[in-house]
Amino acid sequence: MSGMMTDPFAALATRPDGALALLIRAEGGFPRRPGAVMALWPDGARVGRLGAGCIDADIAAHLEHSGPVTRLIYGAGGPVDLPLPCGGTVEIALIRHPDADWLKAIAQARRDRTRRGWRVDLATGHAHGDDRRRAGLSDDGFVLDLPPPCALHVHGEGDEATALAAMARGLDLPCHLGPETPPPDAQTAVVTLFHDHDRELPALRSALLSPAFYVGALGSRRAQLARLAALREAGLTEAQIVRLHGPIGVVAPVREPKLLAASVLTEILAAYQTEFG
């Protein structure tokens, strides 16, 4: 597909003649979770992926079939002779021409950074909004839970901050770099990357008083202890201070900016996955 669009829902809103492949069941070692989606069109264009290439082409081959929804099973126990390298089983609902109003509602929820849930009827493909049940298969369809994507607020001026912002934007994550950032919501991670730790306290104090799911700061264990003491002096409670991550990253110690950025981003995305599934 032309352009840089990577969101399957947004891509289908632009080209409504396509279909949505929705992963509704995954067992074994399949690398994607239920709720993952791919958009595809009869001309061969695709946005998103459901497998590492092992099933996506076969899903596309079913576009020409009739009916609003086709359910496909791959792997052990499935009718398609296409064993998966992971040894698992996956089930896909191929929804042809998904409802335009549903796609608009998803786009609006993402602009508003609002978490929304829909029950998708697996016979008709129709989506019914404001379903607050746990995501997954149910007796009356599939519950699709769509939290806002992980966003980053990065405070800092050095190579580490630049590298982290570049990596986040490379993954199409909303990212603000610099002192002027909007108020963080519950799906936002706030990171300070100052070597002069006195400069980080206003941003950290604001973040710890916000609903941000992750707040972290660059520095050694000694710097972290001094930081915690300064935050206590600034009036924060222990319940607020305990939310602060530090030292940050999954690899420590790190002195190379790009490695540090990758390490911190990995920690943030893992925390987001744990919090929002």
Secondary structure, DSSP 8 states (H G I E B T S, - for coil): --SS---HHHHHHH-TTSEEEEEEEEESS-SS-TT-EEEE-TTS-EES-SSSSSSHHHHHHTTTS-SSEEEEEEETT-SSS---TT--EEEEEEEES--HHHHHHHHHHHHHT--EEEEE-TTT--EEE---S-SEEETTEEEEEE----EEEEE--SHHHHHHHHHHHHTT--EEESS------TTEEEEE--SSGGGTHHHHHHHHTS--SEEEE-S-HHHHHHHHHHHHHTT--HHHHTTEE-S-SSS-S--SHHHHHHHHHHHHHHHHHHHH-
